[in-house]
Amino acid sequence: MSITLAALGLIVCFGCDVQRRKSDAELGLSPQQATGRRLYDQYCDRCHEPYSSRDKKGRSLQGVFKKQFLAVSGMPANDERVGEMIVTGRNMMPAFGQVLAQSQVQDLLAYLHTL
């Protein structure tokens, strides 16, 4: 049992770069950003890490708007291009234009700016 606990402790300390999930209030999210966060959790989190530079199926979205250009496509990292990718999809990413209303895409973009 103590070996299992020690191994678990090592995994927690060294094997994980994901931060503890903070509340909307701790992150200082506006109501729009909080709505975007819930949409992110529902549609994006399964493929994209929000608070880690680690990739899942898709690239991490941490800091997506902190650079001038998107890493893979080289397109500008702005609301227009990222919103277009959400709506129409790209490569392995499915399109969400039939799933999300334009207002939801705007909420999601508002949240992505906080990462």
A tleap script that builds the chain and sets N, CA, C and O, in Angstrom:
source leaprc.protein.ff14SB
mol = sequence {
  NMET SER ILE THR LEU ALA ALA LEU GLY LEU
  ILE VAL CYS PHE GLY CYS ASP VAL GLN ARG
  ARG LYS SER ASP ALA GLU LEU GLY LEU SER
  PRO GLN GLN ALA THR GLY ARG ARG LEU TYR
  ASP GLN TYR CYS ASP ARG CYS HIE GLU PRO
  TYR SER SER ARG ASP LYS LYS GLY ARG SER
  LEU GLN GLY VAL PHE LYS LYS GLN PHE LEU
  ALA VAL SER GLY MET PRO ALA ASN ASP GLU
  ARG VAL GLY GLU MET ILE VAL THR GLY ARG
  ASN MET MET PRO ALA PHE GLY GLN VAL LEU
  ALA GLN SER GLN VAL GLN ASP LEU LEU ALA
  TYR LEU HIE THR CLEU
}
set mol.1.N position { 0.821 -1.193 0.000 }
set mol.1.CA position { 0.000 0.000 0.000 }
set mol.1.C position { 0.863 1.254 0.000 }
set mol.1.O position { 0.578 2.197 -0.738 }
set mol.2.N position { 1.928 1.279 0.828 }
set mol.2.CA position { 2.767 2.470 0.897 }
set mol.2.C position { 3.517 2.690 -0.418 }
set mol.2.O position { 3.801 3.828 -0.790 }
set mol.3.N position { 3.836 1.608 -1.115 }
set mol.3.CA position { 4.494 1.735 -2.421 }
set mol.3.C position { 3.532 2.370 -3.425 }
set mol.3.O position { 3.934 3.212 -4.228 }
set mol.4.N position { 2.277 1.969 -3.378 }
set mol.4.CA position { 1.268 2.540 -4.261 }
set mol.4.C position { 1.094 4.030 -3.991 }
set mol.4.O position { 1.015 4.827 -4.926 }
set mol.5.N position { 1.034 4.400 -2.731 }
set mol.5.CA position { 0.899 5.810 -2.372 }
set mol.5.C position { 2.128 6.608 -2.801 }
set mol.5.O position { 1.999 7.740 -3.267 }
set mol.6.N position { 3.307 6.034 -2.647 }
set mol.6.CA position { 4.529 6.708 -3.059 }
set mol.6.C position { 4.552 6.901 -4.576 }
set mol.6.O position { 4.935 7.965 -5.062 }
set mol.7.N position { 4.145 5.880 -5.316 }
set mol.7.CA position { 4.102 5.984 -6.772 }
set mol.7.C position { 3.090 7.039 -7.203 }
set mol.7.O position { 3.347 7.829 -8.111 }
set mol.8.N position { 1.950 7.039 -6.548 }
set mol.8.CA position { 0.928 8.040 -6.851 }
set mol.8.C position { 1.456 9.443 -6.560 }
set mol.8.O position { 1.207 10.374 -7.326 }
set mol.9.N position { 2.172 9.591 -5.473 }
set mol.9.CA position { 2.772 10.885 -5.124 }
set mol.9.C position { 3.759 11.351 -6.174 }
set mol.9.O position { 3.779 12.531 -6.523 }
set mol.10.N position { 4.581 10.441 -6.684 }
set mol.10.CA position { 5.540 10.797 -7.738 }
set mol.10.C position { 4.836 11.207 -9.023 }
set mol.10.O position { 5.251 12.155 -9.689 }
set mol.11.N position { 3.777 10.495 -9.366 }
set mol.11.CA position { 3.014 10.831 -10.571 }
set mol.11.C position { 2.413 12.220 -10.428 }
set mol.11.O position { 2.471 13.029 -11.354 }
set mol.12.N position { 1.844 12.489 -9.280 }
set mol.12.CA position { 1.228 13.800 -9.049 }
set mol.12.C position { 2.280 14.902 -9.099 }
set mol.12.O position { 2.038 15.958 -9.682 }
set mol.13.N position { 3.429 14.673 -8.503 }
set mol.13.CA position { 4.464 15.710 -8.435 }
set mol.13.C position { 5.176 15.933 -9.760 }
set mol.13.O position { 5.460 17.076 -10.120 }
set mol.14.N position { 5.468 14.868 -10.490 }
set mol.14.CA position { 6.316 14.986 -11.665 }
set mol.14.C position { 5.629 14.736 -12.997 }
set mol.14.O position { 6.112 15.196 -14.032 }
set mol.15.N position { 4.523 14.023 -12.993 }
set mol.15.CA position { 3.926 13.606 -14.253 }
set mol.15.C position { 2.797 14.478 -14.747 }
set mol.15.O position { 2.162 14.151 -15.749 }
set mol.16.N position { 2.532 15.571 -14.077 }
set mol.16.CA position { 1.357 16.333 -14.444 }
set mol.16.C position { 1.669 17.821 -14.405 }
set mol.16.O position { 2.071 18.350 -13.369 }
set mol.17.N position { 1.483 18.495 -15.535 }
set mol.17.CA position { 1.723 19.935 -15.568 }
set mol.17.C position { 0.425 20.723 -15.628 }
set mol.17.O position { 0.434 21.924 -15.898 }
set mol.18.N position { -0.689 20.052 -15.378 }
set mol.18.CA position { -1.991 20.702 -15.412 }
set mol.18.C position { -2.254 21.345 -14.055 }
set mol.18.O position { -2.077 20.714 -13.012 }
set mol.19.N position { -2.677 22.602 -14.079 }
set mol.19.CA position { -2.968 23.315 -12.853 }
set mol.19.C position { -4.316 22.881 -12.285 }
set mol.19.O position { -5.168 22.351 -12.999 }
set mol.20.N position { -4.490 23.117 -10.984 }
set mol.20.CA position { -5.771 22.866 -10.333 }
set mol.20.C position { -6.826 23.734 -11.024 }
set mol.20.O position { -6.567 24.889 -11.360 }
set mol.21.N position { -7.993 23.178 -11.227 }
set mol.21.CA position { -9.057 23.930 -11.890 }
set mol.21.C position { -9.564 25.016 -10.953 }
set mol.21.O position { -10.042 24.733 -9.855 }
set mol.22.N position { -9.454 26.254 -11.399 }
set mol.22.CA position { -9.911 27.393 -10.626 }
set mol.22.C position { -11.355 27.700 -10.980 }
set mol.22.O position { -11.829 27.379 -12.070 }
set mol.23.N position { -12.039 28.325 -10.042 }
set mol.23.CA position { -13.418 28.721 -10.290 }
set mol.23.C position { -13.457 29.922 -11.223 }
set mol.23.O position { -12.442 30.582 -11.447 }
set mol.24.N position { -14.634 30.198 -11.763 }
set mol.24.CA position { -14.815 31.376 -12.617 }
set mol.24.C position { -14.431 32.640 -11.858 }
set mol.24.O position { -13.799 33.537 -12.417 }
set mol.25.N position { -14.810 32.711 -10.589 }
set mol.25.CA position { -14.502 33.884 -9.770 }
set mol.25.C position { -12.999 34.032 -9.554 }
set mol.25.O position { -12.467 35.139 -9.638 }
set mol.26.N position { -12.307 32.916 -9.274 }
set mol.26.CA position { -10.850 32.973 -9.085 }
set mol.26.C position { -10.149 33.456 -10.345 }
set mol.26.O position { -9.130 34.143 -10.271 }
set mol.27.N position { -10.695 33.097 -11.500 }
set mol.27.CA position { -10.110 33.518 -12.773 }
set mol.27.C position { -10.544 34.927 -13.165 }
set mol.27.O position { -10.008 35.509 -14.108 }
set mol.28.N position { -11.520 35.472 -12.433 }
set mol.28.CA position { -12.009 36.813 -12.743 }
set mol.28.C position { -12.765 36.870 -14.061 }
set mol.28.O position { -12.692 37.867 -14.780 }
set mol.29.N position { -13.489 35.804 -14.378 }
set mol.29.CA position { -14.198 35.737 -15.651 }
set mol.29.C position { -15.465 36.579 -15.624 }
set mol.29.O position { -16.192 36.605 -14.631 }
set mol.30.N position { -15.712 37.260 -16.725 }
set mol.30.CA position { -16.975 37.977 -16.909 }
set mol.30.C position { -18.063 36.940 -17.167 }
set mol.30.O position { -17.751 35.779 -17.433 }
set mol.31.N position { -19.336 37.334 -17.095 }
set mol.31.CA position { -20.401 36.373 -17.418 }
set mol.31.C position { -20.244 35.769 -18.827 }
set mol.31.O position { -20.491 34.577 -19.011 }
set mol.32.N position { -19.840 36.568 -19.809 }
set mol.32.CA position { -19.641 36.050 -21.166 }
set mol.32.C position { -18.508 35.033 -21.191 }
set mol.32.O position { -18.639 33.979 -21.814 }
set mol.33.N position { -17.401 35.333 -20.524 }
set mol.33.CA position { -16.270 34.409 -20.481 }
set mol.33.C position { -16.625 33.124 -19.738 }
set mol.33.O position { -16.188 32.041 -20.127 }
set mol.34.N position { -17.411 33.238 -18.675 }
set mol.34.CA position { -17.840 32.051 -17.923 }
set mol.34.C position { -18.731 31.167 -18.791 }
set mol.34.O position { -18.625 29.941 -18.745 }
set mol.35.N position { -19.603 31.782 -19.576 }
set mol.35.CA position { -20.430 31.012 -20.516 }
set mol.35.C position { -19.540 30.330 -21.541 }
set mol.35.O position { -19.750 29.163 -21.875 }
set mol.36.N position { -18.551 31.050 -22.039 }
set mol.36.CA position { -17.595 30.470 -22.986 }
set mol.36.C position { -16.819 29.315 -22.380 }
set mol.36.O position { -16.515 28.338 -23.065 }
set mol.37.N position { -16.501 29.423 -21.106 }
set mol.37.CA position { -15.786 28.341 -20.428 }
set mol.37.C position { -16.636 27.081 -20.377 }
set mol.37.O position { -16.124 25.982 -20.589 }
set mol.38.N position { -17.929 27.226 -20.099 }
set mol.38.CA position { -18.823 26.055 -20.086 }
set mol.38.C position { -18.918 25.437 -21.483 }
set mol.38.O position { -18.947 24.214 -21.621 }
set mol.39.N position { -18.966 26.279 -22.515 }
set mol.39.CA position { -18.978 25.766 -23.890 }
set mol.39.C position { -17.669 25.046 -24.202 }
set mol.39.O position { -17.670 23.993 -24.839 }
set mol.40.N position { -16.564 25.612 -23.756 }
set mol.40.CA position { -15.252 24.989 -23.944 }
set mol.40.C position { -15.236 23.611 -23.298 }
set mol.40.O position { -14.796 22.634 -23.903 }
set mol.41.N position { -15.724 23.545 -22.057 }
set mol.41.CA position { -15.759 22.266 -21.348 }
set mol.41.C position { -16.589 21.236 -22.117 }
set mol.41.O position { -16.242 20.055 -22.153 }
set mol.42.N position { -17.674 21.683 -22.723 }
set mol.42.CA position { -18.580 20.779 -23.423 }
set mol.42.C position { -18.049 20.341 -24.786 }
set mol.42.O position { -18.194 19.177 -25.159 }
set mol.43.N position { -17.438 21.259 -25.529 }
set mol.43.CA position { -17.085 20.958 -26.917 }
set mol.43.C position { -15.591 20.877 -27.216 }
set mol.43.O position { -15.204 20.195 -28.165 }
set mol.44.N position { -14.753 21.535 -26.454 }
set mol.44.CA position { -13.339 21.676 -26.831 }
set mol.44.C position { -12.378 20.879 -25.957 }
set mol.44.O position { -11.358 20.384 -26.438 }
set mol.45.N position { -12.704 20.757 -24.670 }
set mol.45.CA position { -11.767 20.195 -23.708 }
set mol.45.C position { -11.347 18.768 -24.026 }
set mol.45.O position { -10.241 18.356 -23.673 }
set mol.46.N position { -12.204 18.017 -24.680 }
set mol.46.CA position { -11.844 16.617 -24.969 }
set mol.46.C position { -10.639 16.516 -25.902 }
set mol.46.O position { -9.957 15.491 -25.921 }
set mol.47.N position { -10.371 17.565 -26.673 }
set mol.47.CA position { -9.243 17.539 -27.607 }
set mol.47.C position { -8.170 18.587 -27.313 }
set mol.47.O position { -7.023 18.417 -27.727 }
set mol.48.N position { -8.513 19.653 -26.617 }
set mol.48.CA position { -7.586 20.766 -26.403 }
set mol.48.C position { -7.430 21.084 -24.926 }
set mol.48.O position { -8.418 21.314 -24.229 }
set mol.49.N position { -6.178 21.099 -24.443 }
set mol.49.CA position { -5.877 21.504 -23.068 }
set mol.49.C position { -6.058 23.009 -22.937 }
set mol.49.O position { -5.558 23.759 -23.776 }
set mol.50.N position { -6.762 23.471 -21.903 }
set mol.50.CA position { -6.895 24.907 -21.735 }
set mol.50.C position { -5.778 25.537 -20.894 }
set mol.50.O position { -5.327 26.639 -21.207 }
set mol.51.N position { -5.330 24.867 -19.847 }
set mol.51.CA position { -4.392 25.481 -18.908 }
set mol.51.C position { -3.048 24.766 -18.850 }
set mol.51.O position { -2.355 24.822 -17.834 }
set mol.52.N position { -2.687 24.110 -19.914 }
set mol.52.CA position { -1.428 23.394 -19.976 }
set mol.52.C position { -0.889 23.503 -21.387 }
set mol.52.O position { -1.654 23.620 -22.344 }
set mol.53.N position { 0.419 23.466 -21.515 }
set mol.53.CA position { 1.020 23.491 -22.846 }
set mol.53.C position { 1.036 22.097 -23.471 }
set mol.53.O position { 1.469 21.931 -24.611 }
set mol.54.N position { 0.571 21.111 -22.735 }
set mol.54.CA position { 0.521 19.727 -23.220 }
set mol.54.C position { -0.580 19.584 -24.273 }
set mol.54.O position { -1.661 20.151 -24.112 }
set mol.55.N position { -0.327 18.854 -25.319 }
set mol.55.CA position { -1.323 18.617 -26.353 }
set mol.55.C position { -2.121 17.356 -26.031 }
set mol.55.O position { -1.610 16.418 -25.418 }
set mol.56.N position { -3.383 17.355 -26.457 }
set mol.56.CA position { -4.207 16.148 -26.420 }
set mol.56.C position { -4.304 15.685 -27.869 }
set mol.56.O position { -3.276 15.548 -28.533 }
set mol.57.N position { -5.514 15.440 -28.378 }
set mol.57.CA position { -5.691 15.126 -29.799 }
set mol.57.C position { -5.341 16.341 -30.644 }
set mol.57.O position { -4.733 16.219 -31.707 }
set mol.58.N position { -5.728 17.510 -30.160 }
set mol.58.CA position { -5.417 18.776 -30.817 }
set mol.58.C position { -4.420 19.542 -29.976 }
set mol.58.O position { -4.102 19.142 -28.856 }
set mol.59.N position { -3.932 20.637 -30.511 }
set mol.59.CA position { -2.948 21.444 -29.801 }
set mol.59.C position { -3.563 22.096 -28.564 }
set mol.59.O position { -4.770 22.326 -28.494 }
set mol.60.N position { -2.710 22.383 -27.603 }
set mol.60.CA position { -3.132 23.132 -26.430 }
set mol.60.C position { -3.596 24.511 -26.874 }
set mol.60.O position { -3.030 25.085 -27.805 }
set mol.61.N position { -4.606 25.042 -26.226 }
set mol.61.CA position { -5.076 26.386 -26.553 }
set mol.61.C position { -4.626 27.412 -25.518 }
set mol.61.O position { -5.078 28.557 -25.533 }
set mol.62.N position { -3.748 27.002 -24.633 }
set mol.62.CA position { -3.196 27.942 -23.667 }
set mol.62.C position { -2.418 29.013 -24.430 }
set mol.62.O position { -1.520 28.695 -25.209 }
set mol.63.N position { -2.759 30.268 -24.208 }
set mol.63.CA position { -2.052 31.371 -24.846 }
set mol.63.C position { -2.332 31.534 -26.323 }
set mol.63.O position { -1.539 32.163 -27.024 }
set mol.64.N position { -3.439 30.987 -26.827 }
set mol.64.CA position { -3.721 31.004 -28.263 }
set mol.64.C position { -3.730 32.422 -28.841 }
set mol.64.O position { -3.333 32.623 -29.989 }
set mol.65.N position { -4.174 33.397 -28.061 }
set mol.65.CA position { -4.216 34.772 -28.559 }
set mol.65.C position { -3.019 35.607 -28.105 }
set mol.65.O position { -2.981 36.812 -28.354 }
set mol.66.N position { -2.061 34.998 -27.457 }
set mol.66.CA position { -0.899 35.740 -26.974 }
set mol.66.C position { 0.190 35.856 -28.041 }
set mol.66.O position { 1.147 36.611 -27.873 }
set mol.67.N position { 0.046 35.126 -29.115 }
set mol.67.CA position { 1.008 35.186 -30.222 }
set mol.67.C position { 0.326 35.831 -31.421 }
set mol.67.O position { -0.901 35.853 -31.511 }
set mol.68.N position { 1.121 36.348 -32.327 }
set mol.68.CA position { 0.566 37.017 -33.500 }
set mol.68.C position { -0.067 36.033 -34.477 }
set mol.68.O position { -1.061 36.354 -35.129 }
set mol.69.N position { 0.512 34.825 -34.580 }
set mol.69.CA position { 0.038 33.835 -35.551 }
set mol.69.C position { -0.227 32.502 -34.872 }
set mol.69.O position { 0.405 32.165 -33.871 }
set mol.70.N position { -1.168 31.749 -35.426 }
set mol.70.CA position { -1.468 30.413 -34.932 }
set mol.70.C position { -0.332 29.473 -35.303 }
set mol.70.O position { 0.237 29.573 -36.390 }
set mol.71.N position { -0.004 28.560 -34.396 }
set mol.71.CA position { 1.184 27.726 -34.533 }
set mol.71.C position { 1.202 26.870 -35.802 }
set mol.71.O position { 2.188 26.896 -36.538 }
set mol.72.N position { 0.160 26.131 -36.069 }
set mol.72.CA position { 0.188 25.178 -37.178 }
set mol.72.C position { -0.123 25.838 -38.518 }
set mol.72.O position { 0.594 25.630 -39.496 }
set mol.73.N position { -1.177 26.624 -38.561 }
set mol.73.CA position { -1.628 27.182 -39.841 }
set mol.73.C position { -0.878 28.440 -40.246 }
set mol.73.O position { -0.804 28.761 -41.432 }
set mol.74.N position { -0.322 29.157 -39.277 }
set mol.74.CA position { 0.329 30.422 -39.573 }
set mol.74.C position { -0.657 31.563 -39.813 }
set mol.74.O position { -0.254 32.677 -40.145 }
set mol.75.N position { -1.951 31.280 -39.643 }
set mol.75.CA position { -2.969 32.317 -39.808 }
set mol.75.C position { -2.892 33.277 -38.623 }
set mol.75.O position { -2.380 32.918 -37.562 }
set mol.76.N position { -3.398 34.491 -38.801 }
set mol.76.CA position { -3.389 35.443 -37.683 }
set mol.76.C position { -4.169 34.896 -36.489 }
set mol.76.O position { -5.226 34.287 -36.653 }
set mol.77.N position { -3.643 35.118 -35.299 }
set mol.77.CA position { -4.314 34.693 -34.068 }
set mol.77.C position { -5.269 35.811 -33.658 }
set mol.77.O position { -4.966 36.608 -32.770 }
set mol.78.N position { -6.419 35.856 -34.315 }
set mol.78.CA position { -7.413 36.878 -33.985 }
set mol.78.C position { -8.800 36.239 -33.957 }
set mol.78.O position { -8.976 35.088 -34.357 }
set mol.79.N position { -9.779 37.006 -33.478 }
set mol.79.CA position { -11.139 36.481 -33.331 }
set mol.79.C position { -11.708 35.999 -34.657 }
set mol.79.O position { -12.387 34.973 -34.707 }
set mol.80.N position { -11.437 36.727 -35.724 }
set mol.80.CA position { -11.998 36.366 -37.027 }
set mol.80.C position { -11.510 34.988 -37.475 }
set mol.80.O position { -12.320 34.146 -37.861 }
set mol.81.N position { -10.212 34.752 -37.430 }
set mol.81.CA position { -9.656 33.475 -37.907 }
set mol.81.C position { -10.000 32.321 -36.979 }
set mol.81.O position { -10.395 31.253 -37.445 }
set mol.82.N position { -9.858 32.519 -35.675 }
set mol.82.CA position { -10.151 31.437 -34.729 }
set mol.82.C position { -11.646 31.122 -34.765 }
set mol.82.O position { -12.032 29.953 -34.734 }
set mol.83.N position { -12.489 32.153 -34.832 }
set mol.83.CA position { -13.930 31.939 -34.937 }
set mol.83.C position { -14.295 31.177 -36.197 }
set mol.83.O position { -15.169 30.310 -36.178 }
set mol.84.N position { -13.621 31.503 -37.293 }
set mol.84.CA position { -13.850 30.799 -38.556 }
set mol.84.C position { -13.485 29.322 -38.423 }
set mol.84.O position { -14.188 28.457 -38.945 }
set mol.85.N position { -12.386 29.037 -37.725 }
set mol.85.CA position { -11.977 27.643 -37.525 }
set mol.85.C position { -12.985 26.894 -36.657 }
set mol.85.O position { -13.245 25.713 -36.888 }
set mol.86.N position { -13.551 27.568 -35.668 }
set mol.86.CA position { -14.560 26.935 -34.814 }
set mol.86.C position { -15.796 26.598 -35.648 }
set mol.86.O position { -16.347 25.503 -35.534 }
set mol.87.N position { -16.223 27.531 -36.476 }
set mol.87.CA position { -17.447 27.361 -37.264 }
set mol.87.C position { -17.265 26.348 -38.387 }
set mol.87.O position { -18.128 25.492 -38.580 }
set mol.88.N position { -16.162 26.422 -39.134 }
set mol.88.CA position { -15.994 25.585 -40.330 }
set mol.88.C position { -15.114 24.359 -40.116 }
set mol.88.O position { -15.105 23.450 -40.945 }
set mol.89.N position { -14.374 24.329 -39.006 }
set mol.89.CA position { -13.462 23.217 -38.773 }
set mol.89.C position { -12.189 23.382 -39.584 }
set mol.89.O position { -12.073 24.293 -40.404 }
set mol.90.N position { -11.243 22.499 -39.350 }
set mol.90.CA position { -9.978 22.543 -40.086 }
set mol.90.C position { -9.230 21.252 -39.812 }
set mol.90.O position { -9.105 20.828 -38.663 }
set mol.91.N position { -8.733 20.629 -40.871 }
set mol.91.CA position { -7.991 19.374 -40.755 }
set mol.91.C position { -8.788 18.368 -39.924 }
set mol.91.O position { -9.872 17.955 -40.338 }
set mol.92.N position { -8.276 17.969 -38.771 }
set mol.92.CA position { -8.933 16.963 -37.927 }
set mol.92.C position { -10.038 17.559 -37.050 }
set mol.92.O position { -10.829 16.818 -36.465 }
set mol.93.N position { -10.098 18.888 -36.954 }
set mol.93.CA position { -11.095 19.515 -36.088 }
set mol.93.C position { -12.439 19.589 -36.789 }
set mol.93.O position { -12.534 20.091 -37.909 }
set mol.94.N position { -13.479 19.090 -36.132 }
set mol.94.CA position { -14.810 19.157 -36.751 }
set mol.94.C position { -15.358 20.584 -36.739 }
set mol.94.O position { -14.929 21.420 -35.943 }
set mol.95.N position { -16.294 20.843 -37.618 }
set mol.95.CA position { -16.977 22.131 -37.669 }
set mol.95.C position { -18.066 22.173 -36.598 }
set mol.95.O position { -18.760 21.184 -36.362 }
set mol.96.N position { -18.202 23.322 -35.959 }
set mol.96.CA position { -19.234 23.495 -34.944 }
set mol.96.C position { -20.267 24.534 -35.362 }
set mol.96.O position { -21.070 24.970 -34.538 }
set mol.97.N position { -20.257 24.935 -36.624 }
set mol.97.CA position { -21.191 25.939 -37.126 }
set mol.97.C position { -22.641 25.518 -37.055 }
set mol.97.O position { -23.521 26.371 -36.939 }
set mol.98.N position { -22.912 24.235 -37.121 }
set mol.98.CA position { -24.281 23.739 -37.025 }
set mol.98.C position { -24.687 23.455 -35.581 }
set mol.98.O position { -25.855 23.192 -35.296 }
set mol.99.N position { -23.716 23.512 -34.677 }
set mol.99.CA position { -23.953 23.193 -33.276 }
set mol.99.C position { -24.045 24.460 -32.421 }
set mol.99.O position { -24.883 24.556 -31.525 }
set mol.100.N position { -23.178 25.424 -32.708 }
set mol.100.CA position { -23.090 26.639 -31.905 }
set mol.100.C position { -23.706 27.824 -32.634 }
set mol.100.O position { -23.490 28.008 -33.832 }
set mol.101.N position { -24.472 28.624 -31.907 }
set mol.101.CA position { -24.973 29.891 -32.439 }
set mol.101.C position { -23.806 30.877 -32.489 }
set mol.101.O position { -22.805 30.697 -31.796 }
set mol.102.N position { -23.939 31.916 -33.311 }
set mol.102.CA position { -22.866 32.911 -33.421 }
set mol.102.C position { -22.562 33.549 -32.058 }
set mol.102.O position { -21.405 33.841 -31.756 }
set mol.103.N position { -23.592 33.764 -31.242 }
set mol.103.CA position { -23.363 34.335 -29.911 }
set mol.103.C position { -22.539 33.385 -29.035 }
set mol.103.O position { -21.741 33.836 -28.213 }
set mol.104.N position { -22.728 32.082 -29.208 }
set mol.104.CA position { -21.945 31.107 -28.457 }
set mol.104.C position { -20.495 31.099 -28.921 }
set mol.104.O position { -19.583 30.947 -28.108 }
set mol.105.N position { -20.278 31.262 -30.220 }
set mol.105.CA position { -18.908 31.358 -30.739 }
set mol.105.C position { -18.233 32.583 -30.121 }
set mol.105.O position { -17.063 32.515 -29.744 }
set mol.106.N position { -18.948 33.690 -30.011 }
set mol.106.CA position { -18.391 34.899 -29.401 }
set mol.106.C position { -18.075 34.664 -27.922 }
set mol.106.O position { -17.051 35.135 -27.427 }
set mol.107.N position { -18.937 33.947 -27.225 }
set mol.107.CA position { -18.681 33.609 -25.818 }
set mol.107.C position { -17.428 32.749 -25.702 }
set mol.107.O position { -16.592 32.969 -24.825 }
set mol.108.N position { -17.307 31.780 -26.581 }
set mol.108.CA position { -16.147 30.899 -26.584 }
set mol.108.C position { -14.870 31.685 -26.872 }
set mol.108.O position { -13.852 31.469 -26.216 }
set mol.109.N position { -14.913 32.580 -27.832 }
set mol.109.CA position { -13.753 33.409 -28.146 }
set mol.109.C position { -13.371 34.280 -26.944 }
set mol.109.O position { -12.189 34.449 -26.647 }
set mol.110.N position { -14.369 34.826 -26.263 }
set mol.110.CA position { -14.092 35.646 -25.077 }
set mol.110.C position { -13.346 34.826 -24.019 }
set mol.110.O position { -12.424 35.325 -23.375 }
set mol.111.N position { -13.749 33.576 -23.849 }
set mol.111.CA position { -13.055 32.711 -22.897 }
set mol.111.C position { -11.644 32.375 -23.378 }
set mol.111.O position { -10.704 32.397 -22.583 }
set mol.112.N position { -11.484 32.071 -24.643 }
set mol.112.CA position { -10.151 31.735 -25.169 }
set mol.112.C position { -9.160 32.863 -24.929 }
set mol.112.O position { -7.968 32.608 -24.755 }
set mol.113.N position { -9.623 34.085 -24.916 }
set mol.113.CA position { -8.724 35.227 -24.635 }
set mol.113.C position { -8.179 35.197 -23.211 }
set mol.113.O position { -7.183 35.859 -22.919 }
set mol.114.N position { -8.814 34.443 -22.326 }
set mol.114.CA position { -8.353 34.382 -20.935 }
set mol.114.C position { -7.293 33.311 -20.720 }
set mol.114.O position { -6.661 33.276 -19.665 }
set mol.115.N position { -7.090 32.446 -21.692 }
set mol.115.CA position { -6.144 31.326 -21.520 }
set mol.115.C position { -4.699 31.782 -21.692 }
set mol.115.O position { -3.779 30.972 -21.580 }
savepdb mol mol.pdb
quit
